[in-house]
């Protein structure tokens, strides 16, 4: 159980009662007992008459000759008890408080959890005097001699159980910004790797600080998170994500996924640089004259994780259902009874794609409640459908100066089902998706920062650019965000 695994954080091994054997130990037991010696009073002189009487009795019973050792049995002088009394009054030194293992837990969300040791290893070598690696993880020695173990666990069932326990610790937490709490809970759900790092006693405060430095250094290349004994969740850069009392260092927090499946990081970085130059050339060809276009790529090839065709089709079907409902409510001349019409349309799409189980929380609320203020927002979901169909090579994207061809999109989605589209689709490779993402990201940044003044050619539709950026972010899981409702197309 997760609670058992974390019990060391909340209990201390102190003896609070005798065992049953100790409680019923007989007074006649032969077992030795540790008793505090009582002070003997100093001998007092007796009356002379009694001394004589006692002397006569001793003389009668005593042997004729006494051995010389008998002198040793005579009472000691008054100085000996006084010395013992003085010794007993000396205070005993205070015992040092016992130390327990100091623990930190490192969590991460990795595309390849089994390769977690590769990025950790150089960081631990840099912080430990000696490092050994075994089947369970690492054992290291701090410069002072302190012993550290790092137990690596990647079995998903165990890690998810531990992550579930973490979530229960924050269940009653109410930070100032509820969105930060929601994102933190989503981050915990993504965890698939856990490393329990332990510093064994004895250790000093300096040892504890060096131990924490090593753990945070190991977390950095994983984009990992560290949980301390107070159940506070920190990011690899030591920024507090969430504490049980609601504290956080973030006003906006986004979940992180770290991809480690890239075989050659140097080649991936070179591809990112070439992608940036290509995007700038495309934008200038379309008459974009912005002050700055050379920002680093937002979706790095080393971190990107392309969605599967099944994921793309399911997301597209759910978006299309919401957009169809919005279209019914925004076209009163074409649809006389939008509620009944959209209900029938969604039922048909559920038969084809199972959309009722594919809606996000926000989409499900829109489908059920149909708030008038959101019809225009969800009508724009046709633009997201266009991007996802493009990713399957079933639609072409032009310069985003106008809206998507809704009729063409409807013909593909309305008249097919999941199996049909899987058979017809030819998914684009990751490189194509990243190229489109980078151009769209830079175009969106120009729209936000400089507006139409930056375009000497055909001006783009800013809303279309936003939706494309949103959908492309989801396609490659930018910043590790896998939940559609949590996407933030940052510029």
Order of alpha helices (4+ residues) and beta strands (2+ residues): alpha-alpha-alpha-alpha-beta-alpha-beta-beta-beta-alpha-alpha-beta-alpha-beta-beta-beta-alpha-alpha-alpha-alpha-alpha-alpha-alpha-alpha-alpha-alpha
